Amino acid sequence: MFEVLLSEDEKQIRDEIRTFVRDNVDRTLLLKMDSKEKEYPYEFIRDAGKANILGLRFPKDYGGRGLGWVSEMLAIEEIGVLGIALGCAYSLPSIIGEGINKFGTEEQKKTYLAPTIKGELICGEGLTEPRGGSDFFGTNTTAIKNGDSYIINGQKRFVAGGIGADYFLIYAKTDFDAKPHKSLTAFVVERDDGVEVEEEYELMGCRGMGAARIVMSNIEIPPFRIIGNLNEGADVFNAMMVPERLTSAAGPIGMGRAAIEIAARYADKREAFGHSIRRYEGISFKVADCVTELDAARGLVYHAAKVADTGAWCRKEVSQAKVYATEAGFKAVHEAMQILGGIGYTDVYPIERLYRDARLATIWTGSNEVQRMIIQHEVFRSILSQDRSDYRDVELDTPGAHKTEEKVYRESADKYLPE
Ligand SMILES: Cc1cc2nc3c(=O)[nH]c(=O)nc-3n(C[C@H](O)[C@H](O)[C@H](O)COP(=O)(O)OP(=O)(O)OC[C@H]3O[C@@H](n4cnc5c(N)ncnc54)[C@H](O)[C@@H]3O)c2cc1C
C-alpha cells in the first residue's frame, strides 16, 4: 500500500515496527488491558524505549532517530493494528515531546524529553477540564505567581496516564485580562508535586491507559517548569496538536486495516446459500469501499505529514487527515463486524474490541466537529484572502455574473422541468 510514495528508509522503519508489534506484544497484554485494567502498560513503553522506537522524529541527542513525520505515521499505523490504547501510550511521548522539544530549554529536554524517549518516564497531558474540552482556551485552571513560583489550582479530566504517568504537561491561565489565546501558559507538573487522582473512569474502549480526573490543589511549581514563554501556551498547544491529531488519524487506519483483513479472510471461508459469502456484492463491495477509504485516508495522512515536515502551517491538512481517517477507520471496523455477522459481535474475534476502541477516535484529540470547524475556517480564510477568483470567467464581484448564472439556471430549468 502506497509503496511507491515511501522511501527505502521509511519502508524499513515500518517493517521494524511491524516486527516489534508481532514479537513484543502478547495477546494477553491486550486482553488484560481490555479487562478494565487500571495499571499503565509500563512494560510496553519500556520495551518500545529499549527498541528505540519512541519519539522517532526527535533529535538523536535526546534519544530519537531524527526521522520525518511519515516514518512516525507508518509506525502508528502498525501499532494501531493492536487497538487504540497502546497506540495512545506510544503517541504520548511524541505529543508531549513535541512541546518540550520545540519550546523547552536544554535542561527541560534532558530532564523530561530524553528519559521519556527511553521509556523511563511516563508522560500525560492535561488539556480537557470538566467544564469542557472543545473550548480549550476557556480553561479554568489557574497559575498564580507567588514569589518566583506559580501556584496551580484546577482539574483536568480523561487524562490518559492520570493513573500511571510520572509527569503531566498542563495548561493554566496566567493572564486574567488578556484574550483567551494570550492567557495560557504550559507547565510541567510532576505527580510528586501533589497531583491527586479523584476519579477513575470505566471506559467503553481504550482501556488500560489509566484515564482519570486529576486535581491540582495549591501545587507550587518552580518557574523553570514553564514550557515556552509565559502566556504563550497557545504556541505550545498548536505545535502539540500536530502529533496529537496526526497520531489519532494514523492509528485508526491500522485498526480498520486489521478489521478488514480479518473480515476478508472470514468472508472467503464462510458459506451461505451454497457459496462463499465473498461472492456476494453485498459483502465484497463493503471490502472494496472500506479499503478505498482507508487508502484515501492514508493519502491524507501522508500529505499532512509531508507538509508538517516542511515546517509550514498545516492545521487544515492535519484536521482533514484526522476527520477522514478516524471516520474511515471506524467505518471499516463497523463493516467488518457486519461481514462477520453474529460472531463478530462476540469476543471470539477482536472486532468488537476494535469497534469500542475506534468509536473514541472521532471524539478525542479535538472532536471531529472541532476539526471541521478548523477546516472550514482555514478554507474560508484562504479563499477570502485572495483578491480574485482563479476562475477568470466567473467575475463573482460583478452583478453581471449573478445574472449570467441565473440565466444559465433558468435555461436549464426551462429545458428539464415540467411546465
Ligand atoms: C478515553 C479518553 C481519553 C482521553 N485522553 C485525554 C488526555 O489524555 N488528555 C486530555 O486533555 N484529554 C483527553 N481526553 C478528552 C478528549 O480530548 C475530549 O473528550 C474531547 O476533546 C471533547 O471534549 P468534551 O468531552 O469536554 O466534549 P465537549 O467539549 O463538551 O463537547 C461536547 C460535544 O459538543 C461538540 N461541540 C463542542 N463545540 C462545538 C462547536 N463549536 N461546534 C460543533 N460542535 C461542538 C463536540 O464536538 C462534542 O460532540 C480523553 C477522552 C477520552 C474519552
The ligand as a Gaussian input file, in Angstrom:
#p B3LYP/6-31G(d) Opt

LIG

0 1
 C      -10.656000       7.762000      26.844000
 C      -10.365000       9.208000      26.700000
 C       -9.052000       9.630000      26.816000
 C       -8.745000      10.987000      26.726000
 N       -7.459000      11.385000      26.922000
 C       -7.226000      12.708000      27.136000
 C       -5.947000      13.141000      27.629000
 O       -5.028000      12.339000      27.813000
 N       -5.779000      14.461000      27.880000
 C       -6.778000      15.373000      27.688000
 O       -6.569000      16.551000      27.943000
 N       -7.994000      14.995000      27.215000
 C       -8.228000      13.688000      26.950000
 N       -9.470000      13.281000      26.512000
 C      -10.518000      14.283000      26.338000
 C      -10.978000      14.477000      24.895000
 O       -9.987000      15.074000      24.119000
 C      -12.288000      15.293000      24.969000
 O      -13.294000      14.396000      25.449000
 C      -12.699000      15.916000      23.672000
 O      -11.799000      16.921000      23.280000
 C      -14.107000      16.541000      23.744000
 O      -14.250000      17.340000      24.879000
 P      -15.515000      17.102000      25.871000
 O      -15.601000      15.656000      26.147000
 O      -15.362000      18.001000      27.013000
 O      -16.760000      17.499000      24.996000
 P      -17.395000      18.966000      24.847000
 O      -16.313000      19.951000      24.571000
 O      -18.306000      19.201000      25.965000
 O      -18.253000      18.760000      23.517000
 C      -19.468000      18.008000      23.515000
 C      -19.953000      17.880000      22.078000
 O      -20.198000      19.185000      21.533000
 C      -19.482000      19.319000      20.302000
 N      -19.073000      20.705000      20.123000
 C      -18.423000      21.499000      21.017000
 N      -18.240000      22.725000      20.481000
 C      -18.760000      22.693000      19.234000
 C      -18.868000      23.632000      18.153000
 N      -18.388000      24.862000      18.277000
 N      -19.495000      23.258000      17.010000
 C      -19.977000      21.998000      16.884000
 N      -19.920000      21.069000      17.858000
 C      -19.304000      21.407000      19.003000
 C      -18.300000      18.375000      20.441000
 O      -17.780000      18.022000      19.185000
 C      -18.931000      17.201000      21.143000
 O      -19.612000      16.407000      20.209000
 C       -9.784000      11.913000      26.505000
 C      -11.104000      11.490000      26.364000
 C      -11.403000      10.166000      26.465000
 C      -12.831000       9.729000      26.373000

